[in-house]
Amino acid sequence: MYKVFFKESRFLLTDERNLLKTKEQIFIHLDFHQTKTFIIQKLNQPEKFSVILYAEDLEELFSIFKSCFLYVKAAGGVVQQNNRILIIKRSGTPDLPKGHQEPGESIEQCAIREVEEECGLQNVKITSHLTDTLHIYYRNENWYLKKTYWYAMNCPANPDLSPQKEEDIEEVYWLPLPEISSILCNTYPSLRDVFEKVQINSSATF
């Protein structure tokens, strides 16, 4: 199953027949061009949507879906320390540090670099892989599908935090884990799965 976000809307790509019984809008893949046309039409409509795209071959369906976009990779991290996680505020919205992968860079190196640059940190270490997210955006007359790899991280105690202003980051701050729920309605839909994963992992450690 693939969950792909576009602003407040969502595509759910699946090969699970039981999901065809839901009340969401359902599109069954039969033809390449028909499916591609449907995807683009949904993206260009002004209304918010939640659509299930079904095919017996999920990987074929995802390949068709990817062909509608320029595909890019990014990585980011959730830095945890003393029962808190590091949050950035970008253009007024609670967010997590992340960015695009550069040529010759591994996805893990990208995650560390972006977290260090956007938060003013040093010596950030990856502890585990958390999850991956997919979301769509439109820029410079092109549609993009971005896959972001998310990692749990740690850093030296009591670091000095410095927001990367040139990336429109206004603030970097520590958020207590029990307060994650307070920002879910104000952050990006694609990040909610990441925060929920953090909550699940933190609960499992107690």
N, C-alpha and C positions, 0 to 999 in steps of 0.2 A: 504494500500500500504506500502511496505517495500523497502527502498533503502539501499543496502548493497555495501560497497566499498571494493575493493582490489587493493591497490596501485593506479594506475590511471584508473583502470577498475571499472565496476559497474554492479551489478545485480539489476533489478527492479522487485519485486514480486507484482503481481496485480491480481485482479479479475475484472478489468474494461475492457470490451470488446472493447471500443473505442480506447484503446491503441494498439490494434492489427493492426491498420491501419497505424502505424508509419513505418519509414524506418529502425528502429533498428532491430537487429536480434531477432527473437521471438521463444520461446520454449513453447509448450503447454504441461502441465503436464497431463499424462494419466496413467503412471505406476511408482511406487515407485523406482524401481531399474534403470529404464531408466532415470528418472529425476536425481537421485543421480549420475549416471555415467556421465551425461552431465555436471553437476556442477563441478565435479572433473576434467574432461577433460578441461573445460574452465580455471580453475585455474592453470593447468599445461602447458598451451600453452604460448609461449613467447610474442605473440602479445597482445596489449591492446584491450579490448572488452567493449561493452555496450549491455547488453542482457535483454530482457523482458521475465520473467517467468510468464506464465499465468495459472490460475486454477480457476474453479468456486468457490471453497472453499479456500479462502485466508489463513485462519488459518491452515488448513491441509497442504497447500503448505509450509508455514513457518515452521511448525513442521518437515516436511521432510527436508527442507533446514538446519535447526538446527542440525538434526541428522548426518549431514556430518562433524560436527566439535565438538571440545570441547567448550562448551559455558561458557563464563566468563562475569562478570559485573564489570564496572568501573564507576567512577564519577569525574566530574571536574567542574570548574566554570569560569565565566567571571566577574571579579571584576571591577566595574565601579566607577569612582570618577571624579568629575569636568569635565564632558564631555570627559573622557578618559577611556580606558580599559587597563587592565594589560596583557601584552604579555610576554611569555618566548621564548627564543631562545635555541632550543635543537639540537645539532649537526648541527648548521648552519641554521636551519629551524624555521621560526616563528610558534609558537605553543601556546596552552592554557594549564594551569596546570590541571593535571588529574592523576588518578591512579586506581589500582585494589582495589576492596572491600575486606576488611579483615574479617575473621570469627568473628561473633558476632557484626558486625558493620552495622548500617543502611546505606542506600545509601547516605543520607544527611550528616551523620557523615563522611563518606568516602570523599565526595566532599570537605567539610571544611578542613579535615585533609590534603588532598593532596595539596590543594591550599596553606595552611599555610606552609607545609613542603617545597614545591618546590619554593616558593617565599620568604620565611623568614618572613611571616606575623603572626600577632596575632589578636584574636578577630574578625575573619571574620564571617559575617552573611549572610545567604541566604535570598534573597528578593522574589524570584519567580523561578519556573521551566521554563527553556527556551525551551529545545527540547531534543531528544535522537538521537544518531547516532549508526550505525552498521558498523563494518568493520572487514575484514578477515586478518589474518596474519599467517605466518608459522614459528614455532620455535621448536627447539629440536625434529625434526621429527614428529611434530604434527601440524594439522591445527586447528586454533582457530577462533571462531566467538565472537567478543567482542561487548557488548552493553554498551555504555557510556551515563550516565544521566548528562545533563548539567544544571547548575543553574546560575541565575543572583545573584551577591553578592555585598556587600559593606564591607568596612573596615575603621578603624580609619583614620583620615586625616593625610596626609604627613608621611606615614610609611617608615621605613628603609627597603629597599629591599635587599634580599640576595639569589642568585641562589643556588639551591641544586646541588653542583658540582658532587656528586656521582651518580646523575641521568642524567649526561651529559648535564645539563643545564648551558649554558655559560653566559646568561644575562637575567635579568628581567627588563622590562621598560614599561613606560606608552605610549600608542599610542592614539593620538586624534581620536575621533570617525569618523570625516570626512576623515581620512587617512586609514580606514580599507581597502578600495579598493586597496590600494597600495601593500598590502601583499597577496591578494587572490591568485595570480598566483604562489606564492612561498610557500604557506602552503599546508597542506594535503587536498586532495579532500573532505574527510569526515568532515573537519572543516569548509568548505565554507558555508555549510548550517547553522552552528552555527553563524558564523559571519553575514550572511544575516539576521538571526533572530534578532541579536543584532541591526543591522541597522534599521530594521522594527520597533522594539520596541522603539528605541531612536527617530525615526521620529514621532512616535505616541504621544510622550510626549511633543512635541513642538506645 
